[in-house]
Amino acid sequence: MHNTPGEGRRLKKWTCPSCGRTRATAFCPSCGEEPLRPRDLTVRDMSGQVLRQFRNKPWYGPETTLVCYDDIDLPLGQLRLRFKGSAGGHRGMLSVIEHLGSDAVPRLRVGVGPVPPNDDAAEFVLARFSPEERKVLDDGMEKAGDAVALSLEKDFETAMNRYNSRAKA
């Protein structure tokens, strides 16, 4: 389904810059805690609710959150990283912005579009990918994992510069 591209995929291992330990998760907030990779099990349009579990953490806030989500406005498999911005009509991202109280939330958008003319966007994002589309998406998801790892190893701007290129025609 379009809402769960890459379900069950593992991120590549990376080294935490603070403690030097090798990690295979998307987050290492401090060396004293387990790395965190929250899995959003909420209704998709209310994705911000998953952030409640982190409210009392000293590192919690919009600038320490990386939200990864699908985007029908990007071609299939294309990535777009941004430091901040509107929800762009994505109700799950709108929920995240509302729960964090800021649109200054780093995000990684993974293209699942475009929606074919005369198709309903809600039905489109819930439909299964064709085998050809799945191959393109799998490549995009691998790049997305690499972008997340690079943003943690180096910084988010470096990941933006490397992965925000337009798809080649």
N, C-alpha and C positions, 0 to 999 in steps of 0.2 A: 504494500500500500504506500501511497505517496507520503503519508505521515510518518512512516517508519523506515526510511531508506537507510540501509546499513545496520539494521537491528542485529545485535550480536557480534558486530565487527569489533576487533580489538584495535586500540591505538598502538602506534609504534612506541617502543620504549624510549624514554628520554631521561636525562639526568636533572634532578632538582638543583637549581643554582644555589639554594640556601644550604641544603644539607649534603648535597653531593650524591644522594642515593638515586639509584635507577628506579624509574617509575613507569608503569604501563597504564596509567590512568590519566585523566585530563586535568587533574588539579592536585596540588600539594600546598595547602595554605600555610602550613608551618611544619617544622620537623617533629613537633611533639604530637601531632594528630595524624590519623589515617588520611591518606589522600581521598578527596571527595569527588565523586562523579554522580551527581544527583540524576536519577532517572525520573522523568516526568510521567507519572501515572495518572495525572489529572485529566479531566476533559480537555481536549485540545485548545479550545477557546479560552481556557482559564489557566494557562501554563504558568503564570506568575505565582500561583499558589504554592508551587513546589519550593519557592524561595523562603517561605515562612520558617522552615527548619533551620535556617542559617541566621536568623535575626539577631541572636545573642552572641554570635561569633565576632571577635574583634576585627577581623578582616572583611566583614560583610559590607557590601555596598555596590552601587552600580559600576564603579570603576574596577572592581575585582570579579565581576561576573562576565562570562563569555557565553552568549546565547547563540546556539546554532539552530537554524530552522530552514524549512523549505520556502521557496519563493517562485510563484508562477510568473513573475515578471522577468525572470532570468532564463535564458536558454538552458535546457537540460544539461546538468553536470557543471555548469559555469559557477564559479565562486565569486562572492563579493564580500569583502571585510570592511567594516566601518567602525569608527570610534563611537559614533552617536547618530541619532536621526529619528525620524518618526517611525511609526509602526507600518506605514505604507499600506494600510488596509489589512494587514495580517493581524487577526484578532488575538492569536496567542502572544505575539510580540506586544500588542497593546496591553494585555494583561500583565506582562513582565514590567513594562514601563510604569503602569499604574501601581504595582506592588513595590517597586523600587523608588517611586516618586521622582523619576528623572528619565529623560530620553538619552542621557549620556551613558549608554550601556553598550560596550563593545559587542559586536555581533558578526556572525558568519552566516551568510545566506547561501544556500545551495539551490541552484536553479532546477526546477521541475517543469518549466514551461516550454513553450507557451501553451495557453489554453486554446484549443482549436476553435475557430469561429462557430458560433451558435451552440457551443457546449457550456454547461453550467460549471462554473469554477469550483463550487463545493463538491460536486460529483467527480470532477476531474481529479482533484487532489486525493480523493479516496479510492480511485480506480487503480488497478494493478498495472505495472509496467509491462510492456512487451519485452521479449528477449533482447531485441536490439536496443531498446531504451534502457534496459537493465544494465547492459554492458557500459553504456555511456555514463549512467548514474554511478555504477561501481567505480569507474575511473575517477569521477568527480568526488565520490566519498573518500577514496584513498587520498586524493589531493587535500580534501578537507581535513582529514586526520593529520596529514603532514603540516598543514597550515596551523592547526591548533598546537601541534608539537613545537613548531618554529616560534610561535608567539610566546610559548612558555620558556623555550631555551634561550631565545634572544629577546625580542619584544614584539608587540603587536604591530608596530609600524613596519618592521622588517617583513613580517608576514603579509601585511597589506601590499607592500611594494612587490613582493614576489608573486602573489596569487591573485591580484586584482586585474590581471591582463584580460583583454577581451578574447573570446573564443575565435579561433582562426576560421575564416570562411573557406 
